[in-house]
Amino acid sequence: MAKQQPQLSFWQIWNVSFGFLGVQFGFALQNANASRILSDLGADPHSLSFFWLVAPLMGLIVQPFVGAASDRTWNRLGRRKPFILGGALAAAIGMVLMPNASLFTVFIVPIIFGVLMLAIMDASFNVCFQPFRALVSDMVPASQRNVGYSVQTVLINIGAVVGSILPFVLTNVIGLENTSSQGQVAESVIWAFYIGATVLFGTVLWTVFRTKEYAPKDYYAFKGVDKEKVDAEYAKSKPLGEKFTDFLSLVKNMPTVMKQLAIVQFFSWFALFIMWVYTNNAIAQHIWGIDKKWFDQSFIASVGGVPADIAAAKGAAGDWVGIIFAAYSLFAAIFAIFLAKLADKFGRKTIYAASLALGGFGYISFLFFQDLTMVDVNLLITQVTVPQGALNLLFPMIGVGIAWAAILAMPYAMLAGALPAEKTGIYMGIFNFTIAAPQIVSALTAGLILKYVFDNTAINIIVLAGAFMVAAAISVCFVKEKA
């Protein structure tokens, strides 16, 4: 019989996930600026998704191993915290190096160095992600699970808001340069990554030192698991082939709800990947009116570079991507405050499906907000002049933010109760397949779709993302959640 797991105070729950704020701060900077950096370093629009392929591949490779290792790890630092700390340190190093790719031209081509740093950063973020998810499952009792993942979602989106908006603030408030020459990264982006690395590592240290994980004896007692049996299983020395067979068995026998959620995850993460890769190009073309030829590296080379006015417009569009990404994260953080109560009242499936549908319609509505009329906008911290269409994009971000909040919380809340306590980490790692796989498919196909179906008109692929998000909403209806 399981021993009663103690209820946590709000601030204890807060401390468990506080480091995720910094991890998401760094992840948001990557999502909003990696395409911009890679383009500055020489990538063509239709090749961006191939460069981004390294990110989900890192997640696919890293998370199951991290999950399995963290299930078996019990040391003075804890069970999940050693991986969170190590991942944060590596991610911070990658964030410092990536925007400085041009400094390493003596040793390596900048675009290749940039992709390598993207791989290191994303691998490191993934080392943090899974243990943070499992840490909530470990520390928070079942009766507080909706609250636990909702608080985590709030913190994630606070980090994402600040991380997304930071390059814009550094340009329009501090006065750093946001334009770049070919092969160089804008000054505002470089300093944003420096700040992001500092925040990431600092907040993770807070969680590491303010959260005390349960000792193995107490943890297994709370979860109703025979510790001696688990220890005996972990003590067995198995050849690599048998370990691989055991892993395949876990995948084959994963809980039914995980298999059903995998379909939802495929559609939703396919759409998210498109947003992260192509929003920059989409709003630069559709909202700022920049001809798509100015995203073709061969054309740019043939005319001797990008004119100053086009470079300025691309810089402004890139900054505005940070604003709208910050907006959807802000709306996600606000919605996350009410998410637990809404899920308790109406059911997780209902709220999850409705949220994804709103996100899908938000993407599709990008198509209808083209307005090149320049307007002055007071953002409290500064005033800028942008096309009216750019300002209008804040409205669809409400739906995208609601969908993002649900994606961050609902699948894990629905899944956690169906996982065996002694294998929570590895199953959370396996569940990451459902995040990485659709991004890999998207990376392999989205660039080809953009080039051969949409003739490099990026707004059309954002609409396609909307259709996939609506399909995700429909898929939720077929999930049979364990009570």
DADAVEN-V72337 format. One record per residue. N is the residue number from 0. RES is the residue in three letters. PHI is phi in radians with two decimals (NA if undefined). D_LAST is the distance of its C-alpha to the last C-alpha in Angstrom with 1 decimal. Layout:
((N;RES;PHI;D_LAST) (N;RES;PHI;D_LAST))
This chain:
((0;MET;NA;19.1) (1;ALA;-1.25;17.9) (2;LYS;-1.34;20.1) (3;GLN;-1.15;18.9) (4;GLN;-1.35;18.8) (5;PRO;-1.18;21.0) (6;GLN;-1.23;20.2) (7;LEU;-1.79;22.1) (8;SER;-1.27;24.5) (9;PHE;-1.00;24.5) (10;TRP;-1.25;27.4) (11;GLN;-1.16;25.9) (12;ILE;-1.10;22.9) (13;TRP;-1.04;25.7) (14;ASN;-1.11;27.8) (15;VAL;-0.99;25.0) (16;SER;-1.89;25.0) (17;PHE;-1.02;28.5) (18;GLY;-1.08;30.0) (19;PHE;-1.13;27.8) (20;LEU;-1.02;29.9) (21;GLY;-1.20;32.9) (22;VAL;-1.07;31.4) (23;GLN;-1.26;30.4) (24;PHE;-0.96;33.8) (25;GLY;-1.17;35.4) (26;PHE;-1.13;33.0) (27;ALA;-1.15;33.8) (28;LEU;-1.04;37.5) (29;GLN;-1.08;37.1) (30;ASN;-1.10;35.2) (31;ALA;-1.38;37.7) (32;ASN;-2.16;40.8) (33;ALA;-1.08;40.6) (34;SER;-1.11;41.8) (35;ARG;-1.10;44.5) (36;ILE;-1.13;45.6) (37;LEU;-1.12;45.6) (38;SER;-1.14;47.5) (39;ASP;-1.08;50.0) (40;LEU;-1.51;50.5) (41;GLY;2.13;51.2) (42;ALA;-1.51;48.2) (43;ASP;-1.42;48.4) (44;PRO;-0.97;45.6) (45;HIS;-1.26;44.6) (46;SER;-1.65;44.6) (47;LEU;-1.03;42.3) (48;SER;-1.12;39.1) (49;PHE;-1.21;40.6) (50;PHE;-1.14;41.3) (51;TRP;-1.23;37.8) (52;LEU;-1.00;36.6) (53;VAL;-1.09;37.1) (54;ALA;-1.13;34.2) (55;PRO;-1.16;31.3) (56;LEU;-1.09;33.2) (57;MET;-1.10;33.1) (58;GLY;-1.11;29.4) (59;LEU;-1.11;29.0) (60;ILE;-1.40;31.4) (61;VAL;-1.37;30.6) (62;GLN;-1.12;26.9) (63;PRO;-1.05;25.9) (64;PHE;-1.17;29.0) (65;VAL;-1.13;28.2) (66;GLY;-1.07;24.6) (67;ALA;-1.12;25.9) (68;ALA;-1.16;28.7) (69;SER;-1.24;26.7) (70;ASP;-1.08;24.5) (71;ARG;-1.65;27.8) (72;THR;-1.56;29.6) (73;TRP;-2.43;30.3) (74;ASN;-2.39;33.5) (75;ARG;-1.09;35.2) (76;LEU;-1.37;33.7) (77;GLY;2.41;30.1) (78;ARG;-1.83;27.6) (79;ARG;-1.69;26.7) (80;LYS;-1.10;29.6) (81;PRO;-1.02;32.4) (82;PHE;-1.32;31.0) (83;ILE;-1.06;30.3) (84;LEU;-1.16;33.9) (85;GLY;-1.11;35.5) (86;GLY;-1.11;33.8) (87;ALA;-1.13;34.9) (88;LEU;-1.11;38.5) (89;ALA;-1.14;38.8) (90;ALA;-1.11;37.3) (91;ALA;-1.09;39.8) (92;ILE;-1.11;42.7) (93;GLY;-1.06;41.7) (94;MET;-1.17;41.6) (95;VAL;-1.25;45.1) (96;LEU;-1.48;46.5) (97;MET;-0.98;45.1) (98;PRO;-1.25;47.0) (99;ASN;-1.83;50.1) (100;ALA;-0.99;50.3) (101;SER;-1.13;53.8) (102;LEU;-1.29;55.1) (103;PHE;-1.88;54.5) (104;THR;-1.09;56.5) (105;VAL;-1.14;59.0) (106;PHE;-1.78;56.4) (107;ILE;-2.76;54.0) (108;VAL;-1.08;53.6) (109;PRO;-0.93;51.7) (110;ILE;-1.12;49.1) (111;ILE;-1.21;48.3) (112;PHE;-1.10;48.1) (113;GLY;-1.06;45.7) (114;VAL;-1.16;43.4) (115;LEU;-1.08;43.5) (116;MET;-1.18;42.6) (117;LEU;-1.07;39.7) (118;ALA;-1.11;38.5) (119;ILE;-1.10;38.8) (120;MET;-1.04;37.2) (121;ASP;-1.23;34.1) (122;ALA;-1.04;33.8) (123;SER;-1.20;34.0) (124;PHE;-1.02;31.5) (125;ASN;-1.18;29.1) (126;VAL;-1.08;29.9) (127;CYS;-1.38;28.7) (128;PHE;-0.98;25.6) (129;GLN;-1.10;23.5) (130;PRO;-1.08;24.3) (131;PHE;-1.13;23.6) (132;ARG;-1.09;20.1) (133;ALA;-1.18;19.6) (134;LEU;-1.10;21.4) (135;VAL;-1.11;18.8) (136;SER;-1.08;16.1) (137;ASP;-1.21;18.7) (138;MET;-1.57;20.0) (139;VAL;-1.70;17.3) (140;PRO;-1.15;15.0) (141;ALA;-0.96;11.3) (142;SER;-1.18;12.1) (143;GLN;-1.92;14.6) (144;ARG;-1.12;13.0) (145;ASN;-1.02;13.3) (146;VAL;-1.13;16.8) (147;GLY;-1.02;17.6) (148;TYR;-1.32;17.2) (149;SER;-1.22;18.7) (150;VAL;-1.08;21.7) (151;GLN;-1.04;22.1) (152;THR;-1.14;22.2) (153;VAL;-1.03;24.8) (154;LEU;-1.12;26.9) (155;ILE;-0.98;26.7) (156;ASN;-1.41;28.1) (157;ILE;-1.06;30.7) (158;GLY;-1.07;32.0) (159;ALA;-1.17;31.9) (160;VAL;-1.06;33.8) (161;VAL;-1.17;36.6) (162;GLY;-1.10;36.7) (163;SER;-1.20;37.1) (164;ILE;-1.49;39.7) (165;LEU;-1.00;41.7) (166;PRO;-1.05;44.3) (167;PHE;-1.08;45.0) (168;VAL;-1.11;45.6) (169;LEU;-1.11;47.8) (170;THR;-1.41;49.9) (171;ASN;-1.58;50.2) (172;VAL;-1.92;50.2) (173;ILE;-1.42;51.6) (174;GLY;1.75;53.8) (175;LEU;-1.29;52.9) (176;GLU;-1.30;53.8) (177;ASN;-1.91;51.0) (178;THR;-1.71;53.2) (179;SER;-2.45;53.8) (180;SER;-1.60;56.4) (181;GLN;-1.05;55.7) (182;GLY;1.54;54.4) (183;GLN;-2.18;53.6) (184;VAL;-1.87;50.5) (185;ALA;-1.04;50.8) (186;GLU;-1.03;51.5) (187;SER;-1.10;48.7) (188;VAL;-1.24;46.1) (189;ILE;-1.03;47.7) (190;TRP;-1.23;47.5) (191;ALA;-1.07;43.9) (192;PHE;-1.21;42.9) (193;TYR;-1.09;44.8) (194;ILE;-1.12;43.1) (195;GLY;-1.06;39.7) (196;ALA;-1.09;40.3) (197;THR;-1.17;41.3) (198;VAL;-1.13;38.3) (199;LEU;-0.98;35.9) (200;PHE;-1.21;37.4) (201;GLY;-1.12;37.9) (202;THR;-1.24;34.3) (203;VAL;-1.14;33.0) (204;LEU;-1.04;35.5) (205;TRP;-1.04;34.1) (206;THR;-1.08;30.5) (207;VAL;-1.06;32.2) (208;PHE;-1.62;34.3) (209;ARG;-1.80;32.1) (210;THR;-2.05;28.9) (211;LYS;-1.86;29.1) (212;GLU;-1.27;26.6) (213;TYR;-1.19;25.6) (214;ALA;-1.17;27.9) (215;PRO;-0.91;26.6) (216;LYS;-1.03;26.8) (217;ASP;-1.20;24.8) (218;TYR;-1.02;22.1) (219;TYR;-1.17;21.4) (220;ALA;-1.16;21.5) (221;PHE;-1.13;18.9) (222;LYS;-1.60;16.6) (223;GLY;1.21;17.6) (224;VAL;-2.00;19.6) (225;ASP;-1.31;23.1) (226;LYS;-1.06;25.4) (227;GLU;-1.09;28.4) (228;LYS;-1.16;26.6) (229;VAL;-1.14;25.5) (230;ASP;-1.06;29.0) (231;ALA;-1.13;30.6) (232;GLU;-1.15;28.7) (233;TYR;-1.22;29.6) (234;ALA;-1.30;33.2) (235;LYS;-1.15;33.8) (236;SER;-1.63;36.2) (237;LYS;-2.03;35.4) (238;PRO;-1.15;37.6) (239;LEU;-1.00;36.4) (240;GLY;-1.09;36.0) (241;GLU;-1.21;33.6) (242;LYS;-1.07;31.6) (243;PHE;-1.15;31.4) (244;THR;-1.10;30.4) (245;ASP;-1.08;27.6) (246;PHE;-1.11;26.4) (247;LEU;-1.07;26.6) (248;SER;-1.13;24.6) (249;LEU;-1.08;21.8) (250;VAL;-1.09;22.0) (251;LYS;-1.11;22.1) (252;ASN;-1.79;19.2) (253;MET;-1.04;16.9) (254;PRO;-0.94;13.1) (255;THR;-0.98;12.9) (256;VAL;-1.10;11.0) (257;MET;-1.17;14.0) (258;LYS;-1.11;16.4) (259;GLN;-1.22;15.1) (260;LEU;-1.16;15.2) (261;ALA;-1.06;18.6) (262;ILE;-1.18;20.1) (263;VAL;-1.06;19.1) (264;GLN;-1.08;20.5) (265;PHE;-1.03;23.7) (266;PHE;-1.15;24.6) (267;SER;-1.25;23.9) (268;TRP;-1.36;25.6) (269;PHE;-1.04;28.5) (270;ALA;-1.19;29.1) (271;LEU;-1.07;28.9) (272;PHE;-1.07;31.4) (273;ILE;-1.05;33.8) (274;MET;-1.03;33.7) (275;TRP;-1.12;34.4) (276;VAL;-1.42;37.2) (277;TYR;-2.00;39.0) (278;THR;-1.07;38.6) (279;ASN;-0.97;41.7) (280;ASN;-1.15;43.8) (281;ALA;-1.09;42.3) (282;ILE;-1.36;43.2) (283;ALA;-1.10;46.5) (284;GLN;-1.35;47.6) (285;HIS;-1.41;46.0) (286;ILE;-1.76;46.4) (287;TRP;-1.55;49.3) (288;GLY;1.26;51.1) (289;ILE;-1.38;51.9) (290;ASP;-1.06;53.1) (291;LYS;-1.11;50.9) (292;LYS;-1.13;54.0) (293;TRP;-1.40;53.7) (294;PHE;-1.95;50.6) (295;ASP;-1.67;52.5) (296;GLN;-1.11;53.9) (297;SER;-1.19;56.7) (298;PHE;-1.14;57.9) (299;ILE;-1.04;57.8) (300;ALA;-1.15;59.8) (301;SER;-1.22;62.3) (302;VAL;-1.81;63.1) (303;GLY;1.46;63.2) (304;GLY;2.16;60.1) (305;VAL;-1.66;58.1) (306;PRO;-1.02;60.2) (307;ALA;-1.03;59.7) (308;ASP;-1.21;58.4) (309;ILE;-1.21;55.8) (310;ALA;-1.08;54.7) (311;ALA;-1.13;54.4) (312;ALA;-1.14;52.3) (313;LYS;-1.14;50.0) (314;GLY;-1.13;49.7) (315;ALA;-1.13;48.9) (316;ALA;-1.13;46.2) (317;GLY;-1.09;44.7) (318;ASP;-1.11;44.6) (319;TRP;-1.20;43.0) (320;VAL;-1.02;40.2) (321;GLY;-1.05;39.4) (322;ILE;-1.14;39.5) (323;ILE;-1.28;37.0) (324;PHE;-1.19;34.7) (325;ALA;-1.11;34.9) (326;ALA;-1.11;34.3) (327;TYR;-1.17;31.0) (328;SER;-1.21;29.9) (329;LEU;-1.13;31.0) (330;PHE;-1.11;29.1) (331;ALA;-1.13;26.0) (332;ALA;-1.12;26.6) (333;ILE;-1.14;27.0) (334;PHE;-1.13;24.0) (335;ALA;-1.10;21.9) (336;ILE;-1.08;23.0) (337;PHE;-1.74;21.2) (338;LEU;-1.06;18.3) (339;ALA;-1.08;15.8) (340;LYS;-1.15;16.8) (341;LEU;-1.13;16.7) (342;ALA;-1.15;13.2) (343;ASP;-1.14;12.2) (344;LYS;-1.41;14.4) (345;PHE;-1.82;14.2) (346;GLY;1.72;10.9) (347;ARG;-1.08;10.9) (348;LYS;-1.06;12.0) (349;THR;-1.09;14.8) (350;ILE;-1.18;16.2) (351;TYR;-1.08;16.1) (352;ALA;-1.11;17.9) (353;ALA;-1.10;20.3) (354;SER;-1.13;21.2) (355;LEU;-1.12;22.0) (356;ALA;-1.09;24.1) (357;LEU;-1.08;26.1) (358;GLY;-1.12;26.8) (359;GLY;-1.08;28.1) (360;PHE;-1.15;30.4) (361;GLY;-1.08;31.5) (362;TYR;-1.05;32.8) (363;ILE;-1.06;34.5) (364;SER;-1.23;36.2) (365;PHE;-0.88;38.1) (366;LEU;-1.06;40.5) (367;PHE;-1.76;41.7) (368;PHE;-1.93;42.5) (369;GLN;-1.36;45.7) (370;ASP;-2.72;48.4) (371;LEU;-1.49;51.1) (372;THR;-1.08;52.6) (373;MET;-1.42;52.9) (374;VAL;-2.33;51.6) (375;ASP;-1.51;51.7) (376;VAL;-2.18;48.3) (377;ASN;-1.64;48.0) (378;LEU;-1.74;45.1) (379;LEU;1.27;46.1) (380;ILE;-1.43;46.8) (381;THR;-2.92;49.2) (382;GLN;-2.09;50.5) (383;VAL;-2.31;50.4) (384;THR;-1.97;51.7) (385;VAL;-2.41;49.3) (386;PRO;-1.08;49.1) (387;GLN;-1.00;47.5) (388;GLY;-1.06;45.0) (389;ALA;-1.13;43.8) (390;LEU;-1.11;43.2) (391;ASN;-1.11;41.4) (392;LEU;-1.13;38.9) (393;LEU;-1.14;37.2) (394;PHE;-1.20;35.7) (395;PRO;-1.12;33.7) (396;MET;-1.14;32.5) (397;ILE;-1.08;30.4) (398;GLY;-1.13;28.2) (399;VAL;-1.10;28.3) (400;GLY;-1.14;27.3) (401;ILE;-1.08;24.3) (402;ALA;-1.11;23.2) (403;TRP;-1.10;24.0) (404;ALA;-1.04;21.9) (405;ALA;-1.16;18.8) (406;ILE;-1.11;19.6) (407;LEU;-1.30;20.1) (408;ALA;-1.98;16.8) (409;MET;-1.11;14.0) (410;PRO;-1.05;13.9) (411;TYR;-1.30;13.9) (412;ALA;-1.15;11.2) (413;MET;-1.26;8.9) (414;LEU;-1.48;10.5) (415;ALA;-0.96;11.0) (416;GLY;-1.25;7.9) (417;ALA;-1.74;8.7) (418;LEU;-1.73;12.4) (419;PRO;-1.16;14.6) (420;ALA;-1.03;16.2) (421;GLU;-1.33;19.7) (422;LYS;-2.20;19.4) (423;THR;-1.04;17.5) (424;GLY;-1.07;20.9) (425;ILE;-1.20;21.9) (426;TYR;-1.23;18.7) (427;MET;-1.12;18.9) (428;GLY;-1.15;22.5) (429;ILE;-1.10;21.7) (430;PHE;-1.08;19.4) (431;ASN;-1.13;22.5) (432;PHE;-0.94;24.0) (433;THR;-1.29;22.1) (434;ILE;-1.68;23.9) (435;ALA;-1.27;27.3) (436;ALA;-1.03;27.7) (437;PRO;-1.12;27.7) (438;GLN;-1.22;30.1) (439;ILE;-1.13;32.3) (440;VAL;-1.07;32.4) (441;SER;-1.09;33.1) (442;ALA;-1.08;35.8) (443;LEU;-1.33;37.5) (444;THR;-1.97;37.6) (445;ALA;-1.10;37.6) (446;GLY;-1.10;41.1) (447;LEU;-1.18;42.5) (448;ILE;-1.09;40.9) (449;LEU;-1.05;42.4) (450;LYS;-1.33;45.8) (451;TYR;-1.68;46.2) (452;VAL;-1.74;44.2) (453;PHE;-1.85;44.5) (454;ASP;0.89;47.8) (455;ASN;1.10;46.5) (456;THR;-1.54;45.6) (457;ALA;-1.23;42.5) (458;ILE;-1.08;41.2) (459;ASN;-1.17;40.4) (460;ILE;-1.35;38.0) (461;ILE;-1.17;36.1) (462;VAL;-1.10;35.7) (463;LEU;-1.04;34.4) (464;ALA;-1.03;31.8) (465;GLY;-1.05;30.8) (466;ALA;-1.11;30.4) (467;PHE;-1.17;28.1) (468;MET;-1.19;25.9) (469;VAL;-1.12;25.7) (470;ALA;-1.07;24.7) (471;ALA;-1.10;21.9) (472;ALA;-1.06;20.6) (473;ILE;-1.13;20.9) (474;SER;-1.13;19.0) (475;VAL;-1.02;15.8) (476;CYS;-1.06;15.7) (477;PHE;-1.69;15.2) (478;VAL;-1.43;12.1) (479;LYS;-1.83;9.2) (480;GLU;-1.34;6.3) (481;LYS;-1.30;3.8) (482;ALA;-1.13;0.0))
